[in-house]
Amino acid sequence: MVELIKDHLSYTLQGNIVHFISDEDQRPFWSKALNAYLTENHVDLRMRQRYEEQCVEMTKDAIHRRFVDFVSSVHGVKVDLASGPSGYFAPFLDSLFKEDTLIVTDACPAIISAHSSACDKSNFYVFDVDLNKELPFKDECLDIATGNLLNNLDNYALLVREVYRSLKHGGKFAVIEMFFEHGSKTYSRLKEEGRIWASFESFVEYFEKVGFTYIGGDVISTRKGKISKGDLYPLDENECWSDRTLYFQKS
Ligand SMILES: C[S@@+](CC[C@H](N)C(=O)[O-])C[C@H]1O[C@@H](n2cnc3c(N)ncnc32)[C@H](O)[C@@H]1O
């Protein structure tokens, strides 16, 4: 795995964890806030159980199965971005060949530690890394990158360019993301803020500008209004939004 890391980049190894964040002041704000919440409330992430539940959840219908099959059919080096607490990538572990490598990434210490101890496969690693900065990988060394709901990363646009740089030619990028309707109030606000995920159309357009080819995807579900009262989006209760799977290839 260390051969994937850029030359001259400093890191420390701790079991299956690779720490790229050495100074706690450098830890991204959202990961710090999440860590404080999890530790102060003594939350047990029950990660092994989450992996088991997600193996069922992620294969519950044809759309989710297509996503899992797409990722599972690519072998080599796989990286999941901002892996978070859901454990949604668990089915990728089941289809991992012993020659493959799966790297999950986050910057929240409690989540990193939970993933580290939930899986003892020797080809599974957890990177403690700030994804708002350049990725630690050498050019053209990854076979596939994946992500589930990455829109609260501060620098999604840079991340897409960094994934492109790190993927081999023909490498894949499979994401699950939520989008607002093109032309809606929420879309206009996000567009003004320069968010690449303002709408499905703007997202695909950005990926294509970077060099990816959009090779397909599905609408998972469509909803109207906020899920919970405190949600920021959509700005208007009458607006619809959808979750989608999207598949891209480095041309
Ligand atoms: C972006 S969402 C991703 C949801 C996740 N894929 C899942 O399925 O649970 C939340 C996660 O992103 C992580 N995160 C947010 N900003 C980050 C950053 N700059 N670098 C690394 N991880 C980050 C948080 O620590 C949190 O675990």
The ligand as a Gaussian input file, in Angstrom:
#p B3LYP/6-31G(d) Opt

LIG

0 1
 C      -19.142000      13.891000       3.740000
 S      -20.162000      12.905000       4.754000
 C      -19.971000      11.367000       4.031000
 C      -20.964000      10.275000       4.445000
 C      -20.332000       8.910000       4.386000
 N      -19.833000       8.582000       3.067000
 C      -21.238000       7.814000       4.882000
 O      -21.662000       6.988000       4.069000
 O      -21.513000       7.786000       6.078000
 C      -19.528000      12.868000       6.379000
 C      -18.112000      12.352000       6.637000
 O      -17.173000      13.145000       5.938000
 C      -16.048000      13.347000       6.765000
 N      -15.365000      14.561000       6.319000
 C      -15.875000      15.811000       6.241000
 N      -14.929000      16.675000       5.794000
 C      -13.807000      15.946000       5.590000
 C      -12.496000      16.250000       5.113000
 N      -12.164000      17.483000       4.769000
 N      -11.601000      15.253000       5.038000
 C      -11.922000      13.992000       5.377000
 N      -13.147000      13.625000       5.822000
 C      -14.074000      14.590000       5.921000
 C      -16.627000      13.493000       8.150000
 O      -15.639000      13.246000       9.146000
 C      -17.749000      12.464000       8.107000
 O      -17.356000      11.226000       8.600000

